[in-house]
C-alpha cells in the first residue's frame, strides 16, 4: 500500500531526524524537559527504539508558532 494512501503516523527516531533535520540529542532534550510527552509525541517501541509521532509533533510545532513571543518570519 502506498504511503500516500496510508501515511505513517509513527517513525523511528533516525528517520524523523533525516526528514526533519532535527538531532536525536534535541529530541531527547525535549523529552527530558517534558516539552514532548512520552506516549504522545514519542515512545519506546517494543523493539527498544524511540518512535516519533509525526502528527503530534506537527501539532506541537504549530502551537509553539501561535504562542511565540517573537515576531513571525517576514515581519
PDB file of N, CA, C, O and CB in Angstrom:
ATOM      1  N   UNK A   1       0.852  -1.175   0.000  1.00  0.00           N
ATOM      2  CA  UNK A   1       0.000   0.000   0.000  1.00  0.00           C
ATOM      3  C   UNK A   1       0.899   1.239   0.000  1.00  0.00           C
ATOM      4  O   UNK A   1       1.900   1.286   0.714  1.00  0.00           O
ATOM      5  CB  UNK A   1      -0.970  -0.003   1.231  1.00  0.00           C
ATOM      6  N   UNK A   2       0.552   2.191  -0.765  1.00  0.00           N
ATOM      7  CA  UNK A   2       1.334   3.415  -0.901  1.00  0.00           C
ATOM      8  C   UNK A   2       1.265   4.273   0.359  1.00  0.00           C
ATOM      9  O   UNK A   2       0.233   4.323   1.028  1.00  0.00           O
ATOM     10  CB  UNK A   2       0.850   4.215  -2.099  1.00  0.00           C
ATOM     11  N   UNK A   3       2.362   4.942   0.674  1.00  0.00           N
ATOM     12  CA  UNK A   3       2.388   5.855   1.818  1.00  0.00           C
ATOM     13  C   UNK A   3       1.416   7.013   1.615  1.00  0.00           C
ATOM     14  O   UNK A   3       0.974   7.633   2.582  1.00  0.00           O
ATOM     15  CB  UNK A   3       3.809   6.392   2.043  1.00  0.00           C
ATOM     16  N   UNK A   4       1.087   7.303   0.364  1.00  0.00           N
ATOM     17  CA  UNK A   4       0.132   8.378   0.087  1.00  0.00           C
ATOM     18  C   UNK A   4      -1.279   7.988   0.499  1.00  0.00           C
ATOM     19  O   UNK A   4      -2.077   8.842   0.886  1.00  0.00           O
ATOM     20  CB  UNK A   4       0.158   8.742  -1.394  1.00  0.00           C
ATOM     21  N   UNK A   5      -1.584   6.703   0.416  1.00  0.00           N
ATOM     22  CA  UNK A   5      -2.901   6.232   0.814  1.00  0.00           C
ATOM     23  C   UNK A   5      -2.985   6.012   2.318  1.00  0.00           C
ATOM     24  O   UNK A   5      -4.041   6.201   2.921  1.00  0.00           O
ATOM     25  CB  UNK A   5      -3.241   4.949   0.080  1.00  0.00           C
ATOM     26  N   UNK A   6      -1.885   5.618   2.912  1.00  0.00           N
ATOM     27  CA  UNK A   6      -1.835   5.329   4.337  1.00  0.00           C
ATOM     28  C   UNK A   6      -0.580   5.973   4.917  1.00  0.00           C
ATOM     29  O   UNK A   6       0.434   5.297   5.088  1.00  0.00           O
ATOM     30  CB  UNK A   6      -1.852   3.790   4.602  1.00  0.00           C
ATOM     31  N   UNK A   7      -0.631   7.275   5.223  1.00  0.00           N
ATOM     32  CA  UNK A   7       0.568   7.965   5.707  1.00  0.00           C
ATOM     33  C   UNK A   7       1.011   7.410   7.052  1.00  0.00           C
ATOM     34  O   UNK A   7       0.193   6.972   7.861  1.00  0.00           O
ATOM     35  CB  UNK A   7       0.312   9.472   5.819  1.00  0.00           C
ATOM     36  N   UNK A   8       2.300   7.437   7.273  1.00  0.00           N
ATOM     37  CA  UNK A   8       2.849   6.960   8.534  1.00  0.00           C
ATOM     38  C   UNK A   8       2.541   7.944   9.651  1.00  0.00           C
ATOM     39  O   UNK A   8       2.617   9.158   9.466  1.00  0.00           O
ATOM     40  CB  UNK A   8       4.360   6.741   8.416  1.00  0.00           C
ATOM     41  N   UNK A   9       2.197   7.410  10.797  1.00  0.00           N
ATOM     42  CA  UNK A   9       1.994   8.253  11.968  1.00  0.00           C
ATOM     43  C   UNK A   9       3.232   8.184  12.855  1.00  0.00           C
ATOM     44  O   UNK A   9       3.657   9.205  13.396  1.00  0.00           O
ATOM     45  CB  UNK A   9       0.727   7.819  12.754  1.00  0.00           C
ATOM     46  N   UNK A  10       3.812   7.008  13.013  1.00  0.00           N
ATOM     47  CA  UNK A  10       4.991   6.809  13.856  1.00  0.00           C
ATOM     48  C   UNK A  10       6.176   6.434  12.983  1.00  0.00           C
ATOM     49  O   UNK A  10       6.066   5.574  12.110  1.00  0.00           O
ATOM     50  CB  UNK A  10       4.735   5.717  14.926  1.00  0.00           C
ATOM     51  N   UNK A  11       7.324   7.090  13.223  1.00  0.00           N
ATOM     52  CA  UNK A  11       8.568   6.725  12.538  1.00  0.00           C
ATOM     53  C   UNK A  11       9.676   6.608  13.578  1.00  0.00           C
ATOM     54  O   UNK A  11       9.632   7.245  14.631  1.00  0.00           O
ATOM     55  CB  UNK A  11       8.944   7.778  11.436  1.00  0.00           C
ATOM     56  N   UNK A  12      10.667   5.786  13.263  1.00  0.00           N
ATOM     57  CA  UNK A  12      11.800   5.656  14.177  1.00  0.00           C
ATOM     58  C   UNK A  12      12.572   6.969  14.233  1.00  0.00           C
ATOM     59  O   UNK A  12      12.533   7.769  13.298  1.00  0.00           O
ATOM     60  CB  UNK A  12      12.730   4.498  13.741  1.00  0.00           C
ATOM     61  N   UNK A  13      13.266   7.175  15.333  1.00  0.00           N
ATOM     62  CA  UNK A  13      13.985   8.419  15.588  1.00  0.00           C
ATOM     63  C   UNK A  13      14.930   8.773  14.447  1.00  0.00           C
ATOM     64  O   UNK A  13      14.988   9.932  14.036  1.00  0.00           O
ATOM     65  CB  UNK A  13      14.763   8.317  16.886  1.00  0.00           C
ATOM     66  N   UNK A  14      15.665   7.803  13.931  1.00  0.00           N
ATOM     67  CA  UNK A  14      16.618   8.083  12.851  1.00  0.00           C
ATOM     68  C   UNK A  14      15.911   8.635  11.616  1.00  0.00           C
ATOM     69  O   UNK A  14      16.414   9.564  10.984  1.00  0.00           O
ATOM     70  CB  UNK A  14      17.397   6.813  12.483  1.00  0.00           C
ATOM     71  N   UNK A  15      14.754   8.078  11.264  1.00  0.00           N
ATOM     72  CA  UNK A  15      14.002   8.556  10.100  1.00  0.00           C
ATOM     73  C   UNK A  15      13.449   9.958  10.373  1.00  0.00           C
ATOM     74  O   UNK A  15      13.472  10.814   9.489  1.00  0.00           O
ATOM     75  CB  UNK A  15      12.848   7.575   9.752  1.00  0.00           C
ATOM     76  N   UNK A  16      12.952  10.194  11.592  1.00  0.00           N
ATOM     77  CA  UNK A  16      12.466  11.528  11.946  1.00  0.00           C
ATOM     78  C   UNK A  16      13.585  12.559  11.784  1.00  0.00           C
ATOM     79  O   UNK A  16      13.368  13.630  11.218  1.00  0.00           O
ATOM     80  CB  UNK A  16      11.923  11.544  13.396  1.00  0.00           C
ATOM     81  N   UNK A  17      14.767  12.239  12.277  1.00  0.00           N
ATOM     82  CA  UNK A  17      15.900  13.165  12.180  1.00  0.00           C
ATOM     83  C   UNK A  17      16.266  13.414  10.717  1.00  0.00           C
ATOM     84  O   UNK A  17      16.577  14.542  10.335  1.00  0.00           O
ATOM     85  CB  UNK A  17      17.121  12.612  12.948  1.00  0.00           C
ATOM     86  N   UNK A  18      16.229  12.370   9.912  1.00  0.00           N
ATOM     87  CA  UNK A  18      16.516  12.505   8.482  1.00  0.00           C
ATOM     88  C   UNK A  18      15.496  13.407   7.798  1.00  0.00           C
ATOM     89  O   UNK A  18      15.866  14.255   6.986  1.00  0.00           O
ATOM     90  CB  UNK A  18      16.533  11.129   7.810  1.00  0.00           C
ATOM     91  N   UNK A  19      14.232  13.234   8.114  1.00  0.00           N
ATOM     92  CA  UNK A  19      13.158  14.000   7.479  1.00  0.00           C
ATOM     93  C   UNK A  19      13.107  15.453   7.945  1.00  0.00           C
ATOM     94  O   UNK A  19      12.838  16.355   7.151  1.00  0.00           O
ATOM     95  CB  UNK A  19      11.830  13.339   7.753  1.00  0.00           C
ATOM     96  N   UNK A  20      13.365  15.675   9.231  1.00  0.00           N
ATOM     97  CA  UNK A  20      13.151  16.998   9.820  1.00  0.00           C
ATOM     98  C   UNK A  20      14.414  17.846   9.910  1.00  0.00           C
ATOM     99  O   UNK A  20      14.336  19.072   9.996  1.00  0.00           O
ATOM    100  CB  UNK A  20      12.569  16.847  11.184  1.00  0.00           C
ATOM    101  N   UNK A  21      15.575  17.200   9.891  1.00  0.00           N
ATOM    102  CA  UNK A  21      16.812  17.927  10.120  1.00  0.00           C
ATOM    103  C   UNK A  21      17.097  18.129  11.597  1.00  0.00           C
ATOM    104  O   UNK A  21      18.103  18.743  11.953  1.00  0.00           O
ATOM    105  CB  UNK A  21      16.763  19.258   9.426  1.00  0.00           C
ATOM    106  N   UNK A  22      16.237  17.628  12.451  1.00  0.00           N
ATOM    107  CA  UNK A  22      16.421  17.687  13.895  1.00  0.00           C
ATOM    108  C   UNK A  22      17.507  16.690  14.297  1.00  0.00           C
ATOM    109  O   UNK A  22      17.891  15.839  13.494  1.00  0.00           O
ATOM    110  CB  UNK A  22      15.084  17.389  14.642  1.00  0.00           C
ATOM    111  N   UNK A  23      18.002  16.786  15.520  1.00  0.00           N
ATOM    112  CA  UNK A  23      19.001  15.830  16.003  1.00  0.00           C
ATOM    113  C   UNK A  23      18.390  14.951  17.087  1.00  0.00           C
ATOM    114  O   UNK A  23      17.417  15.333  17.737  1.00  0.00           O
ATOM    115  CB  UNK A  23      20.255  16.564  16.543  1.00  0.00           C
ATOM    116  N   UNK A  24      18.964  13.786  17.273  1.00  0.00           N
ATOM    117  CA  UNK A  24      18.474  12.902  18.337  1.00  0.00           C
ATOM    118  C   UNK A  24      18.704  13.543  19.705  1.00  0.00           C
ATOM    119  O   UNK A  24      17.899  13.362  20.617  1.00  0.00           O
ATOM    120  CB  UNK A  24      19.173  11.519  18.267  1.00  0.00           C
ATOM    121  N   UNK A  25      19.804  14.296  19.851  1.00  0.00           N
ATOM    122  CA  UNK A  25      20.053  14.993  21.123  1.00  0.00           C
ATOM    123  C   UNK A  25      18.938  15.991  21.423  1.00  0.00           C
ATOM    124  O   UNK A  25      18.508  16.105  22.570  1.00  0.00           O
ATOM    125  CB  UNK A  25      21.414  15.719  21.086  1.00  0.00           C
ATOM    126  N   UNK A  26      18.467  16.709  20.414  1.00  0.00           N
ATOM    127  CA  UNK A  26      17.390  17.677  20.597  1.00  0.00           C
ATOM    128  C   UNK A  26      16.090  16.974  20.997  1.00  0.00           C
ATOM    129  O   UNK A  26      15.350  17.466  21.849  1.00  0.00           O
ATOM    130  CB  UNK A  26      17.180  18.494  19.310  1.00  0.00           C
ATOM    131  N   UNK A  27      15.821  15.836  20.386  1.00  0.00           N
ATOM    132  CA  UNK A  27      14.619  15.066  20.729  1.00  0.00           C
ATOM    133  C   UNK A  27      14.690  14.613  22.184  1.00  0.00           C
ATOM    134  O   UNK A  27      13.722  14.763  22.930  1.00  0.00           O
ATOM    135  CB  UNK A  27      14.460  13.840  19.788  1.00  0.00           C
ATOM    136  N   UNK A  28      15.837  14.059  22.591  1.00  0.00           N
ATOM    137  CA  UNK A  28      15.976  13.590  23.973  1.00  0.00           C
ATOM    138  C   UNK A  28      15.915  14.750  24.963  1.00  0.00           C
ATOM    139  O   UNK A  28      15.411  14.583  26.073  1.00  0.00           O
ATOM    140  CB  UNK A  28      17.292  12.825  24.146  1.00  0.00           C
ATOM    141  N   UNK A  29      16.417  15.917  24.582  1.00  0.00           N
ATOM    142  CA  UNK A  29      16.326  17.099  25.445  1.00  0.00           C
ATOM    143  C   UNK A  29      14.872  17.510  25.633  1.00  0.00           C
ATOM    144  O   UNK A  29      14.479  17.875  26.741  1.00  0.00           O
ATOM    145  CB  UNK A  29      17.138  18.269  24.855  1.00  0.00           C
ATOM    146  N   UNK A  30      14.066  17.461  24.576  1.00  0.00           N
ATOM    147  CA  UNK A  30      12.633  17.792  24.696  1.00  0.00           C
ATOM    148  C   UNK A  30      11.922  16.812  25.607  1.00  0.00           C
ATOM    149  O   UNK A  30      11.029  17.190  26.365  1.00  0.00           O
ATOM    150  CB  UNK A  30      11.959  17.798  23.317  1.00  0.00           C
ATOM    151  N   UNK A  31      12.327  15.537  25.528  1.00  0.00           N
ATOM    152  CA  UNK A  31      11.733  14.533  26.417  1.00  0.00           C
ATOM    153  C   UNK A  31      12.117  14.819  27.868  1.00  0.00           C
ATOM    154  O   UNK A  31      11.267  14.760  28.757  1.00  0.00           O
ATOM    155  CB  UNK A  31      12.185  13.107  26.011  1.00  0.00           C
ATOM    156  N   UNK A  32      13.383  15.126  28.109  1.00  0.00           N
ATOM    157  CA  UNK A  32      13.843  15.410  29.481  1.00  0.00           C
ATOM    158  C   UNK A  32      13.158  16.641  30.055  1.00  0.00           C
ATOM    159  O   UNK A  32      12.790  16.661  31.230  1.00  0.00           O
ATOM    160  CB  UNK A  32      15.363  15.606  29.506  1.00  0.00           C
ATOM    161  N   UNK A  33      12.986  17.674  29.221  1.00  0.00           N
ATOM    162  CA  UNK A  33      12.348  18.921  29.666  1.00  0.00           C
ATOM    163  C   UNK A  33      10.827  18.806  29.708  1.00  0.00           C
ATOM    164  O   UNK A  33      10.137  19.745  30.106  1.00  0.00           O
ATOM    165  CB  UNK A  33      12.749  20.070  28.747  1.00  0.00           C
ATOM    166  N   UNK A  34      10.312  17.656  29.297  1.00  0.00           N
ATOM    167  CA  UNK A  34       8.868  17.396  29.245  1.00  0.00           C
ATOM    168  C   UNK A  34       8.140  18.324  28.284  1.00  0.00           C
ATOM    169  O   UNK A  34       6.958  18.616  28.466  1.00  0.00           O
ATOM    170  CB  UNK A  34       8.268  17.533  30.627  1.00  0.00           C
ATOM    171  N   UNK A  35       8.854  18.789  27.256  1.00  0.00           N
ATOM    172  CA  UNK A  35       8.194  19.527  26.175  1.00  0.00           C
ATOM    173  C   UNK A  35       7.438  18.545  25.293  1.00  0.00           C
ATOM    174  O   UNK A  35       6.394  18.875  24.730  1.00  0.00           O
ATOM    175  CB  UNK A  35       9.226  20.340  25.334  1.00  0.00           C
ATOM    176  N   UNK A  36       7.975  17.339  25.180  1.00  0.00           N
ATOM    177  CA  UNK A  36       7.305  16.249  24.476  1.00  0.00           C
ATOM    178  C   UNK A  36       6.916  15.203  25.505  1.00  0.00           C
ATOM    179  O   UNK A  36       7.702  14.870  26.393  1.00  0.00           O
ATOM    180  CB  UNK A  36       8.219  15.635  23.357  1.00  0.00           C
ATOM    181  N   UNK A  37       5.707  14.688  25.383  1.00  0.00           N
ATOM    182  CA  UNK A  37       5.177  13.708  26.308  1.00  0.00           C
ATOM    183  C   UNK A  37       5.384  12.309  25.757  1.00  0.00           C
ATOM    184  O   UNK A  37       5.003  12.007  24.626  1.00  0.00           O
ATOM    185  CB  UNK A  37       3.696  13.966  26.581  1.00  0.00           C
ATOM    186  N   UNK A  38       6.003  11.450  26.587  1.00  0.00           N
ATOM    187  CA  UNK A  38       6.147  10.055  26.183  1.00  0.00           C
ATOM    188  C   UNK A  38       4.760   9.435  26.040  1.00  0.00           C
ATOM    189  O   UNK A  38       3.899   9.609  26.903  1.00  0.00           O
ATOM    190  CB  UNK A  38       7.008   9.259  27.209  1.00  0.00           C
ATOM    191  N   UNK A  39       4.559   8.727  24.963  1.00  0.00           N
ATOM    192  CA  UNK A  39       3.269   8.129  24.662  1.00  0.00           C
ATOM    193  C   UNK A  39       2.408   9.000  23.767  1.00  0.00           C
ATOM    194  O   UNK A  39       1.435   8.521  23.184  1.00  0.00           O
ATOM    195  CB  UNK A  39       2.537   7.840  25.930  1.00  0.00           C
ATOM    196  N   UNK A  40       2.757  10.277  23.654  1.00  0.00           N
ATOM    197  CA  UNK A  40       2.028  11.188  22.773  1.00  0.00           C
ATOM    198  C   UNK A  40       2.927  11.594  21.613  1.00  0.00           C
ATOM    199  O   UNK A  40       2.642  11.261  20.463  1.00  0.00           O
ATOM    200  CB  UNK A  40       1.536  12.439  23.550  1.00  0.00           C
ATOM    201  N   UNK A  41       4.010  12.311  21.903  1.00  0.00           N
ATOM    202  CA  UNK A  41       4.935  12.775  20.869  1.00  0.00           C
ATOM    203  C   UNK A  41       5.972  11.713  20.512  1.00  0.00           C
ATOM    204  O   UNK A  41       6.454  11.662  19.380  1.00  0.00           O
ATOM    205  CB  UNK A  41       5.635  14.045  21.327  1.00  0.00           C
ATOM    206  N   UNK A  42       6.304  10.887  21.461  1.00  0.00           N
ATOM    207  CA  UNK A  42       7.329   9.860  21.251  1.00  0.00           C
ATOM    208  C   UNK A  42       7.051   8.694  22.190  1.00  0.00           C
ATOM    209  O   UNK A  42       6.273   8.806  23.137  1.00  0.00           O
ATOM    210  CB  UNK A  42       8.767  10.433  21.487  1.00  0.00           C
ATOM    211  N   UNK A  43       7.702   7.579  21.905  1.00  0.00           N
ATOM    212  CA  UNK A  43       7.577   6.411  22.782  1.00  0.00           C
ATOM    213  C   UNK A  43       8.694   5.433  22.481  1.00  0.00           C
ATOM    214  O   UNK A  43       9.293   5.450  21.405  1.00  0.00           O
ATOM    215  CB  UNK A  43       6.198   5.727  22.611  1.00  0.00           C
ATOM    216  N   UNK A  44       8.957   4.588  23.450  1.00  0.00           N
ATOM    217  CA  UNK A  44       9.889   3.486  23.241  1.00  0.00           C
ATOM    218  C   UNK A  44       9.053   2.315  22.748  1.00  0.00           C
ATOM    219  O   UNK A  44       8.143   1.855  23.438  1.00  0.00           O
ATOM    220  CB  UNK A  44      10.697   3.123  24.561  1.00  0.00           C
ATOM    221  N   UNK A  45       9.367   1.838  21.553  1.00  0.00           N
ATOM    222  CA  UNK A  45       8.618   0.740  20.959  1.00  0.00           C
ATOM    223  C   UNK A  45       9.025  -0.600  21.540  1.00  0.00           C
ATOM    224  O   UNK A  45       9.992  -0.688  22.296  1.00  0.00           O
ATOM    225  CB  UNK A  45       8.808   0.727  19.462  1.00  0.00           C
ATOM    226  N   UNK A  46       8.294  -1.633  21.190  1.00  0.00           N
ATOM    227  CA  UNK A  46       8.612  -2.976  21.678  1.00  0.00           C
ATOM    228  C   UNK A  46       9.982  -3.461  21.207  1.00  0.00           C
ATOM    229  O   UNK A  46      10.538  -4.411  21.758  1.00  0.00           O
ATOM    230  CB  UNK A  46       7.546  -3.955  21.229  1.00  0.00           C
ATOM    231  N   UNK A  47      10.518  -2.801  20.185  1.00  0.00           N
ATOM    232  CA  UNK A  47      11.845  -3.160  19.683  1.00  0.00           C
ATOM    233  C   UNK A  47      12.955  -2.407  20.408  1.00  0.00           C
ATOM    234  O   UNK A  47      14.130  -2.605  20.101  1.00  0.00           O
ATOM    235  CB  UNK A  47      11.931  -2.885  18.191  1.00  0.00           C
ATOM    236  N   UNK A  48      12.599  -1.533  21.380  1.00  0.00           N
ATOM    237  CA  UNK A  48      13.581  -0.775  22.135  1.00  0.00           C
ATOM    238  C   UNK A  48      13.991   0.537  21.485  1.00  0.00           C
ATOM    239  O   UNK A  48      14.769   1.296  22.063  1.00  0.00           O
ATOM    240  CB  UNK A  48      14.781  -1.606  22.345  1.00  0.00           C
ATOM    241  N   UNK A  49      13.482   0.813  20.295  1.00  0.00           N
ATOM    242  CA  UNK A  49      13.793   2.055  19.583  1.00  0.00           C
ATOM    243  C   UNK A  49      12.830   3.165  19.977  1.00  0.00           C
ATOM    244  O   UNK A  49      11.689   2.913  20.365  1.00  0.00           O
ATOM    245  CB  UNK A  49      13.746   1.833  18.066  1.00  0.00           C
ATOM    246  N   UNK A  50      13.320   4.416  19.868  1.00  0.00           N
ATOM    247  CA  UNK A  50      12.452   5.581  20.070  1.00  0.00           C
ATOM    248  C   UNK A  50      11.680   5.806  18.780  1.00  0.00           C
ATOM    249  O   UNK A  50      12.259   5.839  17.695  1.00  0.00           O
ATOM    250  CB  UNK A  50      13.278   6.864  20.472  1.00  0.00           C
ATOM    251  N   UNK A  51      10.368   5.961  18.910  1.00  0.00           N
ATOM    252  CA  UNK A  51       9.477   6.230  17.789  1.00  0.00           C
ATOM    253  C   UNK A  51       8.867   7.603  17.987  1.00  0.00           C
ATOM    254  O   UNK A  51       8.550   7.985  19.113  1.00  0.00           O
ATOM    255  CB  UNK A  51       8.373   5.140  17.662  1.00  0.00           C
ATOM    256  N   UNK A  52       8.697   8.352  16.900  1.00  0.00           N
ATOM    257  CA  UNK A  52       8.177   9.709  16.929  1.00  0.00           C
ATOM    258  C   UNK A  52       6.828   9.750  16.217  1.00  0.00           C
ATOM    259  O   UNK A  52       6.680   9.208  15.122  1.00  0.00           O
ATOM    260  CB  UNK A  52       9.175  10.696  16.276  1.00  0.00           C
ATOM    261  N   UNK A  53       5.847  10.396  16.845  1.00  0.00           N
ATOM    262  CA  UNK A  53       4.506  10.546  16.287  1.00  0.00           C
ATOM    263  C   UNK A  53       4.491  11.846  15.475  1.00  0.00           C
ATOM    264  O   UNK A  53       4.449  12.940  16.039  1.00  0.00           O
ATOM    265  CB  UNK A  53       3.401  10.558  17.424  1.00  0.00           C
ATOM    266  N   UNK A  54       4.526  11.714  14.162  1.00  0.00           N
ATOM    267  CA  UNK A  54       4.625  12.877  13.284  1.00  0.00           C
ATOM    268  C   UNK A  54       3.448  13.833  13.430  1.00  0.00           C
ATOM    269  O   UNK A  54       3.645  15.048  13.440  1.00  0.00           O
ATOM    270  CB  UNK A  54       4.729  12.427  11.853  1.00  0.00           C
ATOM    271  N   UNK A  55       2.243  13.317  13.542  1.00  0.00           N
ATOM    272  CA  UNK A  55       1.085  14.203  13.630  1.00  0.00           C
ATOM    273  C   UNK A  55       1.095  15.000  14.937  1.00  0.00           C
ATOM    274  O   UNK A  55       0.727  16.175  14.935  1.00  0.00           O
ATOM    275  CB  UNK A  55      -0.212  13.394  13.515  1.00  0.00           C
ATOM    276  N   UNK A  56       1.503  14.398  16.041  1.00  0.00           N
ATOM    277  CA  UNK A  56       1.559  15.116  17.316  1.00  0.00           C
ATOM    278  C   UNK A  56       2.702  16.130  17.337  1.00  0.00           C
ATOM    279  O   UNK A  56       2.565  17.206  17.920  1.00  0.00           O
ATOM    280  CB  UNK A  56       1.719  14.127  18.474  1.00  0.00           C
ATOM    281  N   UNK A  57       3.827  15.795  16.705  1.00  0.00           N
ATOM    282  CA  UNK A  57       4.934  16.750  16.621  1.00  0.00           C
ATOM    283  C   UNK A  57       4.518  17.945  15.772  1.00  0.00           C
ATOM    284  O   UNK A  57       4.849  19.083  16.104  1.00  0.00           O
ATOM    285  CB  UNK A  57       6.201  16.077  16.029  1.00  0.00           C
ATOM    286  N   UNK A  58       3.799  17.702  14.682  1.00  0.00           N
ATOM    287  CA  UNK A  58       3.302  18.814  13.861  1.00  0.00           C
ATOM    288  C   UNK A  58       2.382  19.715  14.675  1.00  0.00           C
ATOM    289  O   UNK A  58       2.473  20.937  14.563  1.00  0.00           O
ATOM    290  CB  UNK A  58       2.557  18.282  12.620  1.00  0.00           C
ATOM    291  N   UNK A  59       1.500  19.144  15.490  1.00  0.00           N
ATOM    292  CA  UNK A  59       0.616  19.938  16.343  1.00  0.00           C
ATOM    293  C   UNK A  59       1.435  20.759  17.334  1.00  0.00           C
ATOM    294  O   UNK A  59       1.123  21.923  17.587  1.00  0.00           O
ATOM    295  CB  UNK A  59      -0.380  19.026  17.096  1.00  0.00           C
ATOM    296  N   UNK A  60       2.488  20.152  17.897  1.00  0.00           N
ATOM    297  CA  UNK A  60       3.351  20.857  18.848  1.00  0.00           C
ATOM    298  C   UNK A  60       4.024  22.045  18.181  1.00  0.00           C
ATOM    299  O   UNK A  60       4.071  23.133  18.755  1.00  0.00           O
ATOM    300  CB  UNK A  60       4.409  19.906  19.427  1.00  0.00           C
ATOM    301  N   UNK A  61       4.545  21.848  16.975  1.00  0.00           N
ATOM    302  CA  UNK A  61       5.204  22.934  16.247  1.00  0.00           C
ATOM    303  C   UNK A  61       4.201  24.054  15.967  1.00  0.00           C
ATOM    304  O   UNK A  61       4.508  25.229  16.168  1.00  0.00           O
ATOM    305  CB  UNK A  61       5.823  22.412  14.921  1.00  0.00           C
ATOM    306  N   UNK A  62       3.021  23.694  15.509  1.00  0.00           N
ATOM    307  CA  UNK A  62       2.009  24.699  15.193  1.00  0.00           C
ATOM    308  C   UNK A  62       1.578  25.464  16.434  1.00  0.00           C
ATOM    309  O   UNK A  62       1.362  26.674  16.353  1.00  0.00           O
ATOM    310  CB  UNK A  62       0.800  24.045  14.543  1.00  0.00           C
ATOM    311  N   UNK A  63       1.447  24.814  17.560  1.00  0.00           N
ATOM    312  CA  UNK A  63       1.042  25.505  18.788  1.00  0.00           C
ATOM    313  C   UNK A  63       2.150  26.421  19.282  1.00  0.00           C
ATOM    314  O   UNK A  63       1.870  27.481  19.840  1.00  0.00           O
ATOM    315  CB  UNK A  63       0.670  24.492  19.882  1.00  0.00           C
ATOM    316  N   UNK A  64       3.391  26.034  19.087  1.00  0.00           N
ATOM    317  CA  UNK A  64       4.524  26.861  19.503  1.00  0.00           C
ATOM    318  C   UNK A  64       4.596  28.126  18.649  1.00  0.00           C
ATOM    319  O   UNK A  64       4.949  29.189  19.161  1.00  0.00           O
ATOM    320  CB  UNK A  64       5.848  26.066  19.401  1.00  0.00           C
ATOM    321  N   UNK A  65       4.272  28.033  17.371  1.00  0.00           N
ATOM    322  CA  UNK A  65       4.307  29.204  16.498  1.00  0.00           C
ATOM    323  C   UNK A  65       3.230  30.204  16.895  1.00  0.00           C
ATOM    324  O   UNK A  65       3.465  31.412  16.866  1.00  0.00           O
ATOM    325  CB  UNK A  65       4.129  28.789  15.033  1.00  0.00           C
ATOM    326  N   UNK A  66       2.063  29.716  17.262  1.00  0.00           N
ATOM    327  CA  UNK A  66       0.960  30.600  17.622  1.00  0.00           C
ATOM    328  C   UNK A  66       1.223  31.308  18.939  1.00  0.00           C
ATOM    329  O   UNK A  66       0.778  32.440  19.131  1.00  0.00           O
ATOM    330  CB  UNK A  66      -0.338  29.818  17.704  1.00  0.00           C
ATOM    331  N   UNK A  67       1.941  30.656  19.854  1.00  0.00           N
ATOM    332  CA  UNK A  67       2.159  31.204  21.181  1.00  0.00           C
ATOM    333  C   UNK A  67       3.501  31.892  21.331  1.00  0.00           C
ATOM    334  O   UNK A  67       3.827  32.367  22.419  1.00  0.00           O
ATOM    335  CB  UNK A  67       2.042  30.126  22.196  1.00  0.00           C
ATOM    336  N   UNK A  68       4.281  31.958  20.275  1.00  0.00           N
ATOM    337  CA  UNK A  68       5.618  32.539  20.363  1.00  0.00           C
ATOM    338  C   UNK A  68       5.548  34.039  20.614  1.00  0.00           C
ATOM    339  O   UNK A  68       4.657  34.728  20.118  1.00  0.00           O
ATOM    340  CB  UNK A  68       6.407  32.258  19.085  1.00  0.00           C
ATOM    341  N   UNK A  69       6.507  34.530  21.394  1.00  0.00           N
ATOM    342  CA  UNK A  69       6.542  35.960  21.683  1.00  0.00           C
ATOM    343  C   UNK A  69       7.396  36.720  20.678  1.00  0.00           C
ATOM    344  O   UNK A  69       7.403  37.951  20.697  1.00  0.00           O
ATOM    345  CB  UNK A  69       7.065  36.196  23.086  1.00  0.00           C
ATOM    346  N   UNK A  70       8.115  36.027  19.804  1.00  0.00           N
ATOM    347  CA  UNK A  70       8.951  36.691  18.812  1.00  0.00           C
ATOM    348  C   UNK A  70       8.153  36.888  17.533  1.00  0.00           C
ATOM    349  O   UNK A  70       7.198  36.151  17.286  1.00  0.00           O
ATOM    350  CB  UNK A  70      10.239  35.876  18.536  1.00  0.00           C
ATOM    351  N   UNK A  71       8.519  37.856  16.725  1.00  0.00           N
ATOM    352  CA  UNK A  71       7.743  38.158  15.504  1.00  0.00           C
ATOM    353  C   UNK A  71       7.794  37.014  14.501  1.00  0.00           C
ATOM    354  O   UNK A  71       8.754  36.243  14.462  1.00  0.00           O
ATOM    355  CB  UNK A  71       8.264  39.439  14.844  1.00  0.00           C
ATOM    356  N   UNK A  72       6.763  36.921  13.704  1.00  0.00           N
ATOM    357  CA  UNK A  72       6.696  35.893  12.669  1.00  0.00           C
ATOM    358  C   UNK A  72       7.745  36.165  11.601  1.00  0.00           C
ATOM    359  O   UNK A  72       8.187  37.299  11.414  1.00  0.00           O
ATOM    360  CB  UNK A  72       5.286  35.837  12.041  1.00  0.00           C
ATOM    361  N   UNK A  73       8.131  35.109  10.909  1.00  0.00           N
ATOM    362  CA  UNK A  73       9.100  35.253   9.819  1.00  0.00           C
ATOM    363  C   UNK A  73       8.545  36.209   8.760  1.00  0.00           C
ATOM    364  O   UNK A  73       7.362  36.147   8.423  1.00  0.00           O
ATOM    365  CB  UNK A  73       9.432  33.867   9.187  1.00  0.00           C
ATOM    366  N   UNK A  74       9.378  37.070   8.250  1.00  0.00           N
ATOM    367  CA  UNK A  74       8.983  38.002   7.214  1.00  0.00           C
ATOM    368  C   UNK A  74       8.332  39.275   7.746  1.00  0.00           C
ATOM    369  O   UNK A  74       7.977  40.173   6.982  1.00  0.00           O
ATOM    370  CB  UNK A  74       8.053  37.328   6.276  1.00  0.00           C
ATOM    371  N   UNK A  75       8.180  39.338   9.064  1.00  0.00           N
ATOM    372  CA  UNK A  75       7.547  40.541   9.649  1.00  0.00           C
ATOM    373  C   UNK A  75       8.574  41.628   9.896  1.00  0.00           C
ATOM    374  O   UNK A  75       8.227  42.705  10.380  1.00  0.00           O
ATOM    375  CB  UNK A  75       6.830  40.195  10.967  1.00  0.00           C
TER     376      UNK A  75
END
